Amino acid sequence: MQHESQLIEWEEDGHLFQALWQSANHAPKPKRFFIGDDTLTADKAYRLACEGTAIIWRGDFQNAKQLLQAMSRRLPNSRKAKNSAGSNKSNETSTSMDGSVFHLHRRDQVHRSRILGMLLIPVTTGLEIPLRRAPDVKEALQGALQTNQLTAQVALIIMSLKELLGVIGAHQWRKNGVEIPSLGTKIYPHYGVYSPVRGEYLELLAKAPLPTQELAFDIGTGSGVIAALLAKRGIKKIVATDISAQALQCARENLERLDLLKQIDLLEVNLFPTGRAGLIVCNPPWLPAKPSSAIESAIYDPDSQMLKAFLKSVGQHLTDTGEAWLIMSDLAEHLGLRTHKQLWDWITEAGLHVVGKLDIRPKHGKSSDKEDTLHEARKKEITSLWRLRVL
């Protein structure tokens, strides 16, 4: 990402202003701007955002947060899509949706993110917000922004308030950590790295019978939690891979805190390292859809590309008696995005067979939230650890 391509310009009080557009989610820079302050109504702000005009905020910071909430209330309610799509169906008797509810839900999510992302906040290159009643965000932003791009020629950064609030929230997760019962300690996720808050799959990983204690590969390590758990189970050497440098930095800090770096190697590669292992673990994104931000790449996998690539090639990296552990939610099946038969076909076509399967029900809040748009699918969801071997 080149510095010059991220510069934005606007006119204000007869002067031309220039700033560096920053988005850790890689949102495109806006092209039209309006200068907003405490006199701006929510109706006008919402209308401007819908027209594609970004609002550079010059008023009180806490008022900006209230404005964002007011704009949010003006967005279409995605739960109407749930009621509309399900009005002619008996969800109690059907085994899955046809995908329409999910696609309407995703459409609304993307639209919501675009509209709310139009309320922008200025940040100085010293990572301070030059607004009344603004919080101290320096520490949070240092962990999220590409500060190496800042120069003396650019005195201001512009970013969306929605993303800024996400950065602040993620910083709290990073400071407080996520308790992992299977590890008996905490993992500290970074901004932009998927947090292991849905920890039921780790319970499966903690009790599945190990095929080896010599060498394991952890594919798509993220925060490093799976590699840490494998190390705790006594595997002597683990190679953990990821294509995200940000994820690898997060994993490195977590594993260093747990004093496991002598036992675990971290590599920035796509899927597999060289060589063969007696155990290869992968927890790929579980929904075949397009991510709309970097963090969503841990959830959404367009056309199940990573899943299919893992299954197709994993046999070439296993020892003769080795096992591949595929950790997957079946939510996609209940949403009508993939069939149970498709997954079995991909396993068979890859020359693999199932030697065991462990299942667990989700425990996260959305699984019991009847107001959630996707509740009918979520309440049937099962997460499984598939134990695979080469035929």
Secondary structure, DSSP 8 states (H G I E B T S, - for coil): --TGGGEEEEEETTEEEEEEE--TT-----SEEEEE-TT--HHHHHHHHHTTEEEEE-S-HHHHHHHHHHHHHTS--THHHHHHHHTTS-TTT-SS--SHHHHHHHHHHHHHHHHHTTEEEEEETTS---STT----HHHHHTTS-GGG--TT--EEEEEHHHHHHHHHHHHHHHH-EEETTTTEEE---TTS--TT-THHHHHHHHS--S-SSEEEEES-TTSHHHHHHHHTT-SEEEEEES-HHHHHHHHHHHHHTT-TTTEEEEE-SS--SS-EEEEEE----B-S--SSSGGGGTB-GGGHHHHHHHHHHGGGEEEEEEEEEEEE-HHHHTTSS-HHHHHHHHHHTTEEEEEEEEE---SGGGG-TTSTTHHHHTT--EEEEEEEE-
